[in-house]
Amino acid sequence: MVLRIDPSDATPIWSQIEEGIRRLVATGSWKPGGPVPSVRDLASELRINPATVARGYQRLTEAGILVVRRGEIAEVEGMAQHPVQPGLRTALAKTLEVRRIVVRRPPGARALSEHL
């Protein structure tokens, strides 16, 4: 799994988790119906509070991207189940990255142009 968080980033950690998972789903790294790490496992791997992971998962569940059933394995669902053209996946991943840059620091033409 390639999910990174940056504690020095102004973006809340739960939001970084949400955006990271959205990116993994959008790029096809996490497949529809595929398992998702438990809140406890992901928190342990990222060395953060489980409540922070739970908040990110809750937002993704509300968006229809994850299905989380208490006491069962969470899995990818929602937009991942609909066929998406590869170009759209790439565009979505870039959009999420640009959003993260803009949130982290005020947009400068140079910073944004490097990611477009």
N, C-alpha and C positions, 0 to 999 in steps of 0.2 A: 504494500500500500504506500502511496506517495501522498501523504497528507501532512503538510507542514504548517506550523503555527509560528508566529513571530511575536513574542511577548512585548517587544519594544514598539510594535505597530499600534497606531491609535485605534485601529479596528478592534472591537471586543473579540476575545478569543472564541466565544460561542459563534460569532458571526464568521470568523475565519474558518471554523469547522464547517459551518453551513456552506460557505462559498467553496471550500475545498471539496466537499462531497458533491456539490452541484457540478463542479468541474470534472470530477472523476466519472460521474454518471453521464454528463454531456459528451465527454470524449470516448465513452465506451469502456473505460477501464473497469468500471463496476457495471455488471450486466443485470438486466431485468431478472428478477427472481433470485439473484445471487445473494449470498449472506453478507451481512454487515457486522463489523465487530460490535460486541456488546459495549454498553456504556462503560462498564467497569474496565474492560480490556483496552478500549481506546484511551480512556483516561490514564490508565497505567502506562500505556505506550507513549503518550504525549506528556506524561508527568504533570497532569493538571487535575483539578477537582472534577469528580464524576458529575456533579450538578451542572458544570459548564458544558460538558458533552451532552448531557440530557437536554439542556436548553436548545442546543443546535439540532439534535435529533427531533425535538418537538416541533421546531419550525419547519424542518424538512417533511415531517409527517403531515403537518397542516397544509403544506404545499402539494401533497400527494406524491412526493418523491420517494419516501421511505414508508414502509409498513412496520410498525413496532407493536408487538403484542407482549404484554407483561409475562415474563417467565418463558418466552419463546425466542427463537432467533429472529432478529430484525432482517428485513430484506429490501432490496431496491424495487420500487414500483413506480407508478405514475408516468411521468413524461418519458421515462426510459423504455416503457413498453410500446411506445408509438415509434414507428420507423422515422428516423431523422436522417436527412442527407448528411454525408460526411462534411461538406462545406459549412453547413449550419452548425454542426457540432464544434468545428474549429472557430467559427465566428463567435459562438456563445462563450467558448473558453477564453478567447481574446477579450471579449467584452467584460467578463468577470475579472480578468487580470487588470484591465484598464481601470475598472471601478475600484479595485483594491489600491492601485497607485494613487488615484484621485483622493480617496479617503485618507490614505497615509500622509500625503503632503499635497499642498495646493498644486493644481495642474500647471505645468509649464509646457510650452510647445515641444521642447526637446524631449522631456520625459514621456509625453504621450506619443510622439512620433516614433519613438524607439519601439513601441509595442503595437503599432498599427501596421 
